[in-house]
């Protein structure tokens, strides 16, 4: 019986280790999807200020319909905050273009 108990404990330990590694991989993948937008908002003269209204709308739509739900579903708080901020900046930029 003790051998079975040891095997069970070892299995649980291995599963916990794998779960932790998968969690790190998931976070890295979510961060990578955010990276595809980060370049628009970085630097002294961010690119988002120079894109036209149509592209701005498309970018807002992608952030709202693709990235934000994905981050919310996975409870990726860092990504949620950034995406909401990016949407706000893009909306403000749209207003300035009018």
N, CA and C atoms as an extended XYZ file, in Angstrom:
294
Properties=species:S:1:pos:R:3:atomname:S:1:resname:S:1:resid:I:1 pbc="F F F"
N         0.823       -1.196        0.000 N   UNK     1
C         0.000        0.000        0.000 CA  UNK     1
C         0.866        1.258        0.000 C   UNK     1
N         1.981        1.204        0.731 N   UNK     2
C         2.874        2.353        0.809 CA  UNK     2
C         3.500        2.656       -0.545 C   UNK     2
N         3.801        1.611       -1.325 N   UNK     3
C         4.376        1.796       -2.658 CA  UNK     3
C         3.385        2.554       -3.546 C   UNK     3
N         2.131        2.181       -3.489 N   UNK     4
C         1.089        2.867       -4.276 CA  UNK     4
C         0.975        4.331       -3.861 C   UNK     4
N         1.072        4.557       -2.557 N   UNK     5
C         0.996        5.921       -2.034 CA  UNK     5
C         2.161        6.754       -2.565 C   UNK     5
N         3.361        6.186       -2.576 N   UNK     6
C         4.541        6.880       -3.097 CA  UNK     6
C         4.391        7.171       -4.590 C   UNK     6
N         3.896        6.197       -5.328 N   UNK     7
C         3.685        6.381       -6.765 CA  UNK     7
C         2.671        7.505       -6.997 C   UNK     7
N         1.605        7.498       -6.232 N   UNK     8
C         0.575        8.522       -6.343 CA  UNK     8
C         1.148        9.911       -6.056 C   UNK     8
N         1.947       10.022       -4.983 N   UNK     9
C         2.565       11.303       -4.631 CA  UNK     9
C         3.522       11.770       -5.725 C   UNK     9
N         4.319       10.854       -6.257 N   UNK    10
C         5.250       11.195       -7.337 CA  UNK    10
C         4.499       11.688       -8.580 C   UNK    10
N         3.413       11.007       -8.881 N   UNK    11
C         2.599       11.401      -10.037 CA  UNK    11
C         2.024       12.799       -9.840 C   UNK    11
N         1.518       13.068       -8.655 N   UNK    12
C         0.971       14.396       -8.355 CA  UNK    12
C         2.057       15.455       -8.461 C   UNK    12
N         3.231       15.182       -7.933 N   UNK    13
C         4.338       16.139       -8.019 CA  UNK    13
C         4.715       16.433       -9.464 C   UNK    13
N         4.758       15.396      -10.288 N   UNK    14
C         5.096       15.581      -11.704 CA  UNK    14
C         4.012       16.386      -12.424 C   UNK    14
N         2.762       16.095      -12.110 N   UNK    15
C         1.655       16.847      -12.720 CA  UNK    15
C         1.691       18.316      -12.306 C   UNK    15
N         1.980       18.587      -11.051 N   UNK    16
C         2.075       19.974      -10.581 CA  UNK    16
C         3.205       20.709      -11.288 C   UNK    16
N         4.322       20.018      -11.480 N   UNK    17
C         5.458       20.615      -12.192 CA  UNK    17
C         5.062       20.930      -13.638 C   UNK    17
N         4.410       19.986      -14.291 N   UNK    18
C         3.967       20.191      -15.679 CA  UNK    18
C         2.961       21.328      -15.768 C   UNK    18
N         2.048       21.391      -14.811 N   UNK    19
C         1.047       22.457      -14.790 CA  UNK    19
C         1.720       23.822      -14.676 C   UNK    19
N         2.726       23.924      -13.827 N   UNK    20
C         3.454       25.179      -13.677 CA  UNK    20
C         4.150       25.586      -14.961 C   UNK    20
N         4.753       24.612      -15.648 N   UNK    21
C         5.428       24.880      -16.912 CA  UNK    21
C         4.421       25.303      -17.978 C   UNK    21
N         3.265       24.665      -18.009 N   UNK    22
C         2.227       25.042      -18.976 CA  UNK    22
C         1.713       26.451      -18.710 C   UNK    22
N         1.592       26.809      -17.440 N   UNK    23
C         1.162       28.160      -17.080 CA  UNK    23
C         2.131       29.205      -17.586 C   UNK    23
N         3.422       28.923      -17.467 N   UNK    24
C         4.440       29.845      -17.979 CA  UNK    24
C         4.367       29.947      -19.498 C   UNK    24
N         4.155       28.811      -20.168 N   UNK    25
C         4.044       28.816      -21.628 CA  UNK    25
C         2.832       29.623      -22.065 C   UNK    25
N         1.725       29.461      -21.349 N   UNK    26
C         0.507       30.194      -21.691 CA  UNK    26
C         0.747       31.691      -21.561 C   UNK    26
N         1.399       32.102      -20.490 N   UNK    27
C         1.681       33.522      -20.292 CA  UNK    27
C         2.586       34.061      -21.399 C   UNK    27
N         3.573       33.277      -21.790 N   UNK    28
C         4.468       33.703      -22.868 CA  UNK    28
C         3.712       33.854      -24.186 C   UNK    28
N         2.811       32.925      -24.472 N   UNK    29
C         2.033       33.012      -25.709 CA  UNK    29
C         1.110       34.223      -25.700 C   UNK    29
N         0.495       34.493      -24.564 N   UNK    30
C        -0.365       35.669      -24.466 CA  UNK    30
C         0.445       36.948      -24.621 C   UNK    30
N         1.607       36.989      -24.020 N   UNK    31
C         2.493       38.152      -24.151 CA  UNK    31
C         2.917       38.354      -25.601 C   UNK    31
N         3.166       37.260      -26.301 N   UNK    32
C         3.563       37.361      -27.710 CA  UNK    32
C         2.439       37.958      -28.551 C   UNK    32
N         1.207       37.605      -28.263 N   UNK    33
C         0.090       38.172      -29.028 CA  UNK    33
C        -0.037       39.669      -28.751 C   UNK    33
N         0.296       40.092      -27.555 N   UNK    34
C         0.275       41.521      -27.221 CA  UNK    34
C         1.439       42.248      -27.902 C   UNK    34
N         2.569       41.575      -28.019 N   UNK    35
C         3.741       42.178      -28.659 CA  UNK    35
C         3.459       42.627      -30.087 C   UNK    35
N         2.531       41.960      -30.764 N   UNK    36
C         2.229       42.334      -32.141 CA  UNK    36
C         1.565       43.714      -32.235 C   UNK    36
N         1.130       44.266      -31.104 N   UNK    37
C         0.550       45.607      -31.076 CA  UNK    37
C         1.430       46.627      -30.365 C   UNK    37
N         2.318       46.169      -29.495 N   UNK    38
C         3.124       47.077      -28.669 CA  UNK    38
C         3.889       48.109      -29.485 C   UNK    38
N         4.426       47.701      -30.624 N   UNK    39
C         5.255       48.613      -31.406 CA  UNK    39
C         4.506       49.877      -31.834 C   UNK    39
N         3.194       49.801      -31.923 N   UNK    40
C         2.399       50.983      -32.312 CA  UNK    40
C         2.405       52.074      -31.249 C   UNK    40
N         2.695       51.689      -30.007 N   UNK    41
C         2.528       52.605      -28.887 CA  UNK    41
C         3.838       52.972      -28.193 C   UNK    41
N         4.955       52.511      -28.725 N   UNK    42
C         6.236       52.732      -28.066 CA  UNK    42
C         6.989       53.901      -28.687 C   UNK    42
N         7.924       54.431      -27.925 N   UNK    43
C         8.820       55.466      -28.426 CA  UNK    43
C         8.303       56.875      -28.221 C   UNK    43
N         9.143       57.833      -28.558 N   UNK    44
C         8.783       59.248      -28.397 CA  UNK    44
C         7.657       59.657      -29.331 C   UNK    44
N         7.688       59.127      -30.556 N   UNK    45
C         6.649       59.422      -31.544 CA  UNK    45
C         5.957       58.122      -31.933 C   UNK    45
N         5.006       57.690      -31.111 N   UNK    46
C         4.352       56.398      -31.373 CA  UNK    46
C         3.642       56.383      -32.735 C   UNK    46
N         3.700       55.255      -33.392 N   UNK    47
C         3.117       55.105      -34.725 CA  UNK    47
C         1.607       55.306      -34.755 C   UNK    47
N         0.910       54.952      -33.680 N   UNK    48
C        -0.551       55.032      -33.702 CA  UNK    48
C        -1.042       56.443      -33.974 C   UNK    48
N        -0.232       57.449      -33.673 N   UNK    49
C        -0.644       58.838      -33.894 CA  UNK    49
C        -0.655       59.207      -35.370 C   UNK    49
N        -0.003       58.400      -36.187 N   UNK    50
C         0.098       58.708      -37.615 CA  UNK    50
C        -0.743       57.805      -38.512 C   UNK    50
N        -1.485       56.883      -37.940 N   UNK    51
C        -2.296       56.008      -38.786 CA  UNK    51
C        -3.649       56.654      -39.057 C   UNK    51
N        -4.202       56.334      -40.216 N   UNK    52
C        -5.466       56.948      -40.627 CA  UNK    52
C        -6.643       56.385      -39.828 C   UNK    52
N        -7.781       57.031      -39.994 N   UNK    53
C        -8.978       56.677      -39.216 CA  UNK    53
C        -9.418       55.236      -39.467 C   UNK    53
N        -9.367       54.799      -40.728 N   UNK    54
C        -9.812       53.434      -41.050 CA  UNK    54
C        -8.922       52.399      -40.355 C   UNK    54
N        -7.624       52.601      -40.425 N   UNK    55
C        -6.692       51.665      -39.780 CA  UNK    55
C        -6.843       51.716      -38.267 C   UNK    55
N        -7.088       52.899      -37.742 N   UNK    56
C        -7.312       53.042      -36.299 CA  UNK    56
C        -8.535       52.243      -35.876 C   UNK    56
N        -9.619       52.367      -36.642 N   UNK    57
C       -10.852       51.616      -36.337 CA  UNK    57
C       -10.599       50.107      -36.405 C   UNK    57
N        -9.864       49.674      -37.423 N   UNK    58
C        -9.569       48.243      -37.562 CA  UNK    58
C        -8.732       47.738      -36.388 C   UNK    58
N        -7.806       48.568      -35.941 N   UNK    59
C        -6.962       48.191      -34.813 CA  UNK    59
C        -7.783       48.111      -33.531 C   UNK    59
N        -8.647       49.086      -33.316 N   UNK    60
C        -9.545       49.067      -32.146 CA  UNK    60
C       -10.399       47.802      -32.181 C   UNK    60
N       -10.949       47.501      -33.346 N   UNK    61
C       -11.800       46.323      -33.493 CA  UNK    61
C       -11.035       45.044      -33.168 C   UNK    61
N        -9.817       44.927      -33.664 N   UNK    62
C        -9.002       43.731      -33.388 CA  UNK    62
C        -8.710       43.601      -31.899 C   UNK    62
N        -8.402       44.726      -31.267 N   UNK    63
C        -8.120       44.702      -29.829 CA  UNK    63
C        -9.364       44.302      -29.035 C   UNK    63
N       -10.520       44.857      -29.423 N   UNK    64
C       -11.759       44.604      -28.679 CA  UNK    64
C       -12.327       43.217      -28.918 C   UNK    64
N       -12.228       42.725      -30.149 N   UNK    65
C       -12.894       41.457      -30.466 CA  UNK    65
C       -11.981       40.243      -30.372 C   UNK    65
N       -10.682       40.468      -30.511 N   UNK    66
C        -9.757       39.339      -30.495 CA  UNK    66
C        -8.955       39.256      -29.198 C   UNK    66
N        -8.184       40.308      -28.941 N   UNK    67
C        -7.239       40.249      -27.824 CA  UNK    67
C        -7.904       40.369      -26.455 C   UNK    67
N        -8.768       41.356      -26.285 N   UNK    68
C        -9.364       41.581      -24.964 CA  UNK    68
C       -10.128       40.353      -24.459 C   UNK    68
N       -11.008       39.743      -25.258 N   UNK    69
C       -11.703       38.541      -24.763 CA  UNK    69
C       -10.743       37.391      -24.434 C   UNK    69
N        -9.705       37.243      -25.246 N   UNK    70
C        -8.711       36.197      -24.995 CA  UNK    70
C        -8.026       36.416      -23.651 C   UNK    70
N        -7.630       37.652      -23.393 N   UNK    71
C        -6.950       37.970      -22.140 CA  UNK    71
C        -7.888       37.832      -20.952 C   UNK    71
N        -9.135       38.261      -21.125 N   UNK    72
C       -10.102       38.144      -20.025 CA  UNK    72
C       -10.378       36.679      -19.705 C   UNK    72
N       -10.517       35.873      -20.736 N   UNK    73
C       -10.780       34.440      -20.544 CA  UNK    73
C        -9.629       33.764      -19.789 C   UNK    73
N        -8.412       34.226      -20.048 N   UNK    74
C        -7.231       33.630      -19.422 CA  UNK    74
C        -6.741       34.400      -18.203 C   UNK    74
N        -7.516       35.416      -17.804 N   UNK    75
C        -7.188       36.220      -16.619 CA  UNK    75
C        -5.754       36.769      -16.689 C   UNK    75
N        -5.398       37.291      -17.859 N   UNK    76
C        -4.074       37.869      -18.111 CA  UNK    76
C        -4.171       39.376      -17.849 C   UNK    76
N        -4.062       39.733      -16.568 N   UNK    77
C        -4.313       41.099      -16.119 CA  UNK    77
C        -3.410       42.134      -16.788 C   UNK    77
N        -2.131       41.808      -16.926 N   UNK    78
C        -1.201       42.747      -17.566 CA  UNK    78
C        -1.676       43.086      -18.984 C   UNK    78
N        -2.090       42.072      -19.709 N   UNK    79
C        -2.579       42.264      -21.070 CA  UNK    79
C        -3.885       43.033      -21.114 C   UNK    79
N        -4.785       42.745      -20.186 N   UNK    80
C        -6.079       43.445      -20.138 CA  UNK    80
C        -5.849       44.937      -19.942 C   UNK    80
N        -4.980       45.292      -19.002 N   UNK    81
C        -4.699       46.706      -18.734 CA  UNK    81
C        -4.113       47.396      -19.954 C   UNK    81
N        -3.145       46.739      -20.595 N   UNK    82
C        -2.507       47.341      -21.767 CA  UNK    82
C        -3.491       47.520      -22.908 C   UNK    82
N        -4.294       46.494      -23.186 N   UNK    83
C        -5.245       46.568      -24.294 CA  UNK    83
C        -6.270       47.678      -24.049 C   UNK    83
N        -6.780       47.773      -22.833 N   UNK    84
C        -7.738       48.843      -22.531 CA  UNK    84
C        -7.095       50.212      -22.712 C   UNK    84
N        -5.852       50.347      -22.303 N   UNK    85
C        -5.138       51.608      -22.480 CA  UNK    85
C        -4.926       51.892      -23.965 C   UNK    85
N        -4.548       50.886      -24.729 N   UNK    86
C        -4.340       51.058      -26.165 CA  UNK    86
C        -5.636       51.490      -26.855 C   UNK    86
N        -6.744       50.872      -26.483 N   UNK    87
C        -8.042       51.240      -27.064 CA  UNK    87
C        -8.353       52.695      -26.743 C   UNK    87
N        -8.121       53.094      -25.508 N   UNK    88
C        -8.360       54.482      -25.094 CA  UNK    88
C        -7.508       55.449      -25.917 C   UNK    88
N        -6.221       55.144      -26.065 N   UNK    89
C        -5.331       56.009      -26.848 CA  UNK    89
C        -5.786       56.101      -28.301 C   UNK    89
N        -6.187       54.980      -28.878 N   UNK    90
C        -6.648       54.980      -30.268 CA  UNK    90
C        -7.938       55.774      -30.428 C   UNK    90
N        -8.853       55.649      -29.463 N   UNK    91
C       -10.108       56.404      -29.522 CA  UNK    91
C        -9.855       57.899      -29.401 C   UNK    91
N        -8.935       58.267      -28.522 N   UNK    92
C        -8.566       59.669      -28.378 CA  UNK    92
C        -7.947       60.178      -29.676 C   UNK    92
N        -7.121       59.378      -30.290 N   UNK    93
C        -6.492       59.754      -31.556 CA  UNK    93
C        -7.540       59.935      -32.651 C   UNK    93
N        -8.552       59.080      -32.659 N   UNK    94
C        -9.651       59.217      -33.622 CA  UNK    94
C       -10.369       60.551      -33.449 C   UNK    94
N       -10.627       60.911      -32.207 N   UNK    95
C       -11.298       62.182      -31.908 CA  UNK    95
C       -10.461       63.359      -32.403 C   UNK    95
N        -9.158       63.274      -32.229 N   UNK    96
C        -8.270       64.352      -32.662 CA  UNK    96
C        -8.243       64.477      -34.185 C   UNK    96
N        -8.492       63.378      -34.880 N   UNK    97
C        -8.480       63.394      -36.347 CA  UNK    97
C        -9.719       64.042      -36.937 C   UNK    97
N       -10.773       64.169      -36.152 N   UNK    98
C       -12.046       64.724      -36.659 CA  UNK    98
C       -11.955       66.222      -36.811 C   UNK    98
